[in-house]
């Protein structure tokens, strides 16, 4: 590992091999190159004439000296371009670790710094893609392995084909289907293929439908949860894409059920603000809550909060994609979604704030739609 002495030597070497780096413009460098070359040729010519070397020796010496000076100065000017060429070829092979030495302040130096920034971004994207592939493989393997084991037991007669056994296989299939749907949604988000079908809806009906579906899913999963829906004022209306907002509510309610102890309450509250012109929807569970340090992280892909589940285990069977999809769906409506402080005796409160009249610049209705 080079120390301060090595760094100083490297800087001196660069100063010697790139003598024109002190100039801040490529045009200035070219002007200096031409001036130095002409001066060198003129000096050799003067020497030849001074000592009567004759034209046959003076002119070749002048030309050779001009070419040597040009080669020395141009080599330093073009070395970042050669480094970029080598780094680009390495990137084509999947190596994003190469960087360009950018010491000049001219256009070539700006290009070299932009190239290094691009290399950093590509390296980050490559790492993110590798992590996504690894996470997706892990998430898919769990329900597939469980489903395979259950079906093998049913096929071999180890477990009778009772309604309970079939419901277990159905739950694993539903989990697999949700994950595939989330991944399809996420791929469309990253591709920018999104759209909204805006409608004026009654908030009460929207919340009642979402709670009814969540309650039915909770019963199938054997989770005993009480429900509460409050809307103030009762006639509150909202202009949204009901399919996408229903998807957000389904994700939030599913998370709330997973973290709510049996027999306790999951509350959905909506209120309108005339002053701000928006609608606030809170989904509140009775679980242990999410630590403040994890409140932003839970909205990242494949991330889960560190709060324990109702069974005392940290993993609750979620995919880590639901809240990421929810934040995206709320964002294209022009709204926000966050974990906020809860009242005493309550668990996690996730607050969704949406403009009552819809997004200011709605997405084209003709754009491709993500899956429901």
C-alpha atoms as one frame of an Amber mdcrd trajectory, in Angstrom:
protein
   0.000   0.000   0.000   1.554   3.320  -1.059   2.101   5.942   1.606   2.359
   9.735   1.371   5.792   9.406  -0.286   4.397   7.138  -2.987   1.518   9.532
  -3.636   3.936  12.459  -3.955   6.109  10.525  -6.415   3.032   9.566  -8.425
   1.975  13.221  -8.578   5.449  14.278  -9.743   5.441  11.566 -12.419   2.065
  12.740 -13.682   3.346  16.322 -13.729   6.289  15.229 -15.875   4.273  13.046
 -18.267   1.385  15.526 -18.515   3.090  18.938 -18.562   0.088  20.654 -20.159
  -2.388  19.710 -17.407  -1.973  23.135 -15.792  -3.884  24.710 -18.685  -7.659
  24.732 -18.350  -8.694  24.495 -21.994  -8.022  22.014 -24.772  -7.706  24.899
 -27.255  -5.059  26.513 -25.065  -3.161  23.236 -24.895  -3.225  22.876 -28.678
  -2.022  26.465 -29.027   0.834  25.827 -26.604   1.683  22.608 -28.461   1.884
  24.437 -31.796   3.901  27.294 -30.287   6.434  24.981 -28.611   6.770  22.857
 -31.746   7.341  25.888 -33.983   9.802  27.345 -31.451  11.778  24.094 -31.338
  11.905  23.874 -35.151  12.921  27.538 -35.412  15.644  27.081 -32.784  17.150
  24.085 -34.606  16.999  26.015 -37.872  18.769  28.956 -36.258  21.461  26.659
 -34.835  21.968  25.077 -38.248  22.284  28.426 -39.948  24.499  29.773 -37.145
  26.992  26.947 -37.475  26.583  26.560 -41.245  25.312  22.962 -41.102  23.590
  23.380 -44.417  19.961  22.774 -45.423  20.416  19.012 -45.901  21.165  18.581
 -42.195  19.342  21.559 -40.665  15.846  20.830 -42.037  15.795  17.108 -41.072
  16.965  18.022 -37.554  14.254  20.699 -37.297  11.573  18.257 -38.432  12.748
  15.502 -36.057  12.904  17.907 -33.091   9.385  19.169 -33.859   8.062  15.599
 -34.011   9.757  14.680 -30.709   8.333  17.724 -28.916   4.876  17.027 -30.379
   5.022  13.362 -29.326   6.057  14.216 -25.752   3.387  16.859 -25.234   0.584
  15.042 -27.115   1.245  11.822 -25.208   0.231  13.476 -21.946  -2.802  15.127
 -23.561  -4.171  11.867 -24.944  -3.279   9.500 -22.083  -6.751   9.921 -20.405
  -8.353   8.906 -23.713  -6.234   5.758 -23.866  -7.124   4.970 -20.258 -10.826
   5.417 -21.069 -10.511   3.067 -24.038  -8.903   0.382 -21.869 -11.478   0.897
 -19.099 -14.376   0.699 -21.586 -13.031  -2.602 -22.918 -12.762  -3.892 -19.359
 -16.368  -2.841 -18.703 -17.456  -4.774 -21.773 -16.002  -7.859 -20.042 -17.879
  -7.069 -16.822 -15.009  -5.416 -14.910 -16.246  -2.099 -13.485 -13.248  -1.468
 -11.233 -11.122   0.458 -13.753 -10.887   4.237 -13.335  -9.282   7.041 -15.349
  -6.689   9.423 -13.893  -8.293  12.853 -14.282  -5.735  15.551 -13.413  -6.436
  18.204 -16.043  -9.112  20.871 -15.922  -9.896  20.963 -19.630 -12.567  19.178
 -21.662 -10.647  15.883 -21.611 -10.415  16.084 -17.802 -14.161  16.747 -17.573
 -14.779  13.745 -19.809 -12.512  11.592 -17.628 -14.355  12.620 -14.453 -17.722
  11.967 -16.103 -16.415   8.573 -17.204 -15.380   7.736 -13.636 -18.821   8.758
 -12.364 -20.448   6.548 -14.991 -18.184   3.664 -13.950 -19.212   4.155 -10.303
 -22.894   4.170 -11.279 -22.528   1.057 -13.433 -20.688  -0.725 -10.628 -23.498
   0.173  -8.204 -26.131  -1.032 -10.664 -24.234  -4.277 -11.208 -24.039  -4.898
  -7.446 -27.749  -4.065  -7.074 -28.686  -6.470  -9.873 -26.631  -9.251  -8.310
 -28.313  -8.638  -4.958 -31.747  -8.644  -6.569 -31.061 -11.958  -8.333 -29.818
 -13.479  -5.080 -32.794 -12.140  -3.098 -35.331 -13.227  -5.707 -33.802 -16.700
  -5.827 -34.017 -16.940  -2.040 -37.598 -15.640  -1.920 -38.774 -17.990  -4.672
 -37.024 -21.012  -3.217 -38.891 -20.899   0.105 -42.511 -21.142  -1.157 -41.525
 -23.494  -3.997 -39.755 -25.874  -1.602 -42.664 -25.784   0.872 -45.218 -26.345
  -1.890 -43.185 -29.207  -3.357 -42.919 -30.903   0.034 -46.643 -30.564   0.665
 -47.592 -31.908  -2.761 -45.142 -34.813  -2.453 -46.679 -35.763   0.892 -50.154
 -35.619  -0.641 -49.115 -37.621  -3.695 -47.339 -40.308  -1.612 -50.233 -40.603
   0.804 -48.111 -39.506   3.774 -50.624 -36.740   4.447 -54.310 -37.205   3.597
 -55.850 -34.727   1.183 -57.788 -32.917   3.888 -59.085 -29.350   3.436 -56.417
 -28.162   5.889 -53.597 -29.713   3.831 -54.981 -28.273   0.605 -55.340 -24.848
   2.218 -51.676 -25.006   3.228 -50.675 -25.698  -0.382 -52.991 -22.910  -1.524
 -51.339 -20.426   0.833 -47.896 -21.252  -0.555 -49.228 -20.863  -4.107 -50.759
 -17.495  -3.209 -47.489 -16.365  -1.656 -45.629 -17.380  -4.807 -48.175 -15.542
  -6.954 -47.842 -12.368  -4.852 -44.073 -12.436  -5.188 -44.238 -12.873  -8.972
 -46.747 -10.016  -9.163 -44.510  -7.785  -7.053 -41.495  -8.543  -9.245 -43.479
  -7.802 -12.402 -44.654  -4.508 -10.907 -41.114  -3.609  -9.865 -39.733  -4.334
 -13.346 -42.363  -2.031 -14.849 -41.533   0.664 -12.321 -37.842   0.550 -13.279
 -38.751   0.578 -16.991 -40.979   3.631 -16.465 -44.004   1.853 -17.957 -46.710
   3.153 -15.657 -50.103   4.772 -15.962 -53.148   5.755 -13.989 -56.869   5.294
 -14.561 -58.203   8.076 -12.334 -61.709   7.942 -10.889 -63.643   9.830  -8.232
 -64.274   7.307  -5.442 -65.869   7.379  -2.025 -63.155   6.835   0.549 -65.500
   4.871   2.798 -66.308   2.363   0.049 -62.643   2.066  -0.928 -61.591   1.300
   2.649 -64.528  -1.042   3.344 -63.709  -3.126   0.249 -60.022  -3.321   1.178
 -60.789  -4.324   4.767 -63.310  -6.957   3.637 -60.681  -8.599   1.391 -58.029
  -8.404   4.122 -60.417  -9.894   6.691 -61.240 -12.805   4.367 -57.520 -13.464
   3.775 -56.861 -13.303   7.520 -59.574 -15.873   8.216 -58.124 -18.245   5.594
 -54.695 -17.824   7.199 -56.153 -18.534  10.659 -55.459 -15.040  12.065 -57.987
 -13.686  14.545 -58.038  -9.898  14.100 -60.614  -7.213  14.857 -61.192  -4.414
  12.357 -62.167  -0.767  12.581 -62.807   1.746   9.777 -63.300   5.459  10.466
 -63.789   8.174   7.846 -64.149  11.871   8.694 -66.201  13.321   7.115 -68.235
  10.253   6.068 -68.832  11.606   2.547 -65.093  12.106   1.895 -64.137  11.571
  -1.758 -60.815  11.064  -3.514 -59.620  11.079  -7.139 -57.266   8.117  -7.574
 -56.628   4.982  -9.557 -58.709   2.629  -7.361 -56.857  -0.492  -8.523 -53.447
   0.807  -7.499 -54.608   2.342  -4.219 -56.447  -0.880  -3.393 -53.148  -2.691
  -3.985 -51.427  -0.301  -1.557 -54.137  -0.845   1.076 -53.924  -4.615   0.626
 -50.169  -4.504   1.254 -50.545  -2.288   4.323 -53.360  -4.379   5.802 -51.498
  -7.627   5.170 -48.462  -6.230   7.015 -50.687  -5.030   9.853 -52.289  -8.470
  10.248 -48.890 -10.164  10.331 -47.769  -7.995  13.250 -51.014  -7.793  15.207
 -51.491 -10.214  18.148 -54.596 -12.429  17.973 -57.790 -10.734  19.053 -56.389
  -7.203  18.830 -57.351  -4.321  16.559 -56.295  -3.173  13.102 -57.630   0.326
  12.486 -57.990   2.184   9.185 -58.664   5.913   9.541 -59.208   8.528   6.859
 -59.622  12.263   7.176 -59.717  15.192   4.786 -57.951  18.534   5.049 -59.699
  21.449   3.342 -56.694  23.705   3.927 -54.133  21.344   2.372 -56.531  19.798
  -0.141 -55.458  16.245   0.608 -56.720  13.048   2.211 -54.804  11.267   4.976
 -55.243   7.508   5.427 -53.675   5.798   8.456 -53.316   2.036   8.862 -52.650
   1.248  12.522 -51.885  -2.168  14.037 -51.502  -3.326  17.626 -48.078  -4.873
  17.232 -44.700  -3.937  18.700 -44.044  -1.128  16.208 -41.118  -0.344  13.919
 -37.944   1.194  15.377 -37.273   4.761  14.295 -34.008   3.704  12.622 -35.874
   1.270  10.356 -38.779   3.492   9.307 -37.249   4.508   5.988 -35.449   1.241
   5.340 -38.671  -0.816   5.310 -39.694   0.948   2.066 -36.607  -0.351   0.259
 -36.763  -3.453  -1.909 -36.280  -6.780  -0.122 -36.058  -5.031   3.252 -38.103
  -5.872   6.338 -38.422  -4.132   9.643 -36.630  -5.579  12.658 -39.756  -5.610
  14.799 -40.620  -9.162  15.918 -43.648 -10.901  14.536 -46.632 -11.926  16.622
 -45.079 -15.364  16.993 -41.866 -13.978  18.427 -39.817 -14.678  15.307 -38.298
 -11.953  13.212 -39.402 -13.292   9.829 -43.098 -12.987   9.078 -43.221 -14.470
   5.597 -43.238 -11.144   3.742 -41.334 -10.636   0.514 -39.864  -7.241   1.343
 -41.392  -5.806  -1.857 -44.898  -4.766  -0.775 -43.947  -1.462   0.837 -41.561
  -0.588  -2.016 -44.402  -1.101  -4.499 -46.718   0.907  -2.221 -44.367   3.898
  -2.087 -44.096   3.900  -5.870 -47.888   3.688  -6.361 -48.483   6.538  -3.913
 -45.703   8.638  -5.485 -47.197   8.502  -9.004 -50.425   9.823  -7.430 -48.451
  12.807  -6.154 -48.667  11.628  -2.550 -46.413  10.383   0.227 -46.325   7.349
   2.503 -44.335   7.104   5.735 -44.198   5.432   9.116 -45.262   8.022  11.722
 -45.398   8.117  15.501 -48.322   6.201  17.013 -50.582   7.067  19.920 -50.117
   5.339  23.277 -51.184   1.701  23.194 -50.907   1.426  19.403 -48.283  -0.331
  17.306 -47.174   0.809  13.852 -48.919   3.672  12.058 -48.326   3.961   8.315
 -49.691   7.208   6.919 -50.622   7.715   3.294 -51.269  11.291   2.162 -52.912
  11.773  -1.251 -54.095  14.916  -3.096 -57.893  14.884  -3.012 -58.209  16.071
  -6.613 -55.648  13.646  -7.993 -52.062  14.203  -9.149 -51.301  17.623 -10.625
 -49.823  16.027 -13.768 -51.612  12.682 -14.178 -49.924   9.934 -16.131 -51.327
   9.129 -19.538 -54.292   6.789 -19.363 -53.035   5.109 -22.501 -49.776   4.049
 -20.929 -49.280   0.418 -20.139 -50.689  -0.548 -16.809 -49.017  -2.626 -14.160
 -50.812  -5.653 -12.794 -53.435  -5.235 -10.169
